[in-house]
Every structure is written in C-alpha cells, then in structure tokens.
Amino acid sequence: MRTALNEMITPGRTRRETRNNAICNDYITLSNKYKCASPNRIFSALAERYGLTVPGIRSIVMKGGLYQPKYAVKRILPSNGGREDAIQ
C-alpha cells in the first residue's frame, strides 16, 4: 500500500518538498547563527538565495511551523466581550 502512495506523488511535488525542507533547515541555521537578526532579514536572505519572494519564503517557513507573526498571535473576539484570546 505504501508504494501506491509513493507512486501518486509527482516529481514536481517531490522537488518542492525537498526545496521547502532545505529552506526550513536554512532558516533554523541562520536564526540560530544570527540571533539578533530580524525574521524579515533572514527571509530576505533566503529569498535571494533560492530565487523566491520574501512572502513566499515566509509562507513556507510558517507552514513548516517555524515562525508565527505577531499579528496572528492575538485577536479580539466580539463574542468574548472584546477580550484578547490567543489563537491556538
């Protein structure tokens, strides 16, 4: 059964997953090496390296679970009387 699933994955998807994994690994490496650098600066360096846009790199890293922007952490829910609740 497992081989049938592997046959359904296209070569393009395999290349994209490999590239995205490499981007995530590079993000971890750069963020550990340059602790004082902002995430946007690291995204910019990775975008230049991989020939992608900064929003594209940000999306890949966010989907990898490595980065969550500040604006997505809290939101005000009118149903809670306007209290701020963390998005889980």
Secondary structure, DSSP 8 states (H G I E B T S, - for coil): -HHHHHHHS-HHHHHHHHHHHHHHHHHHHHHHH-TTS-HHHHHHHHHHHHT--HHHHHHHHHHTTS---GGGTEEE-GGGTT-EEE--
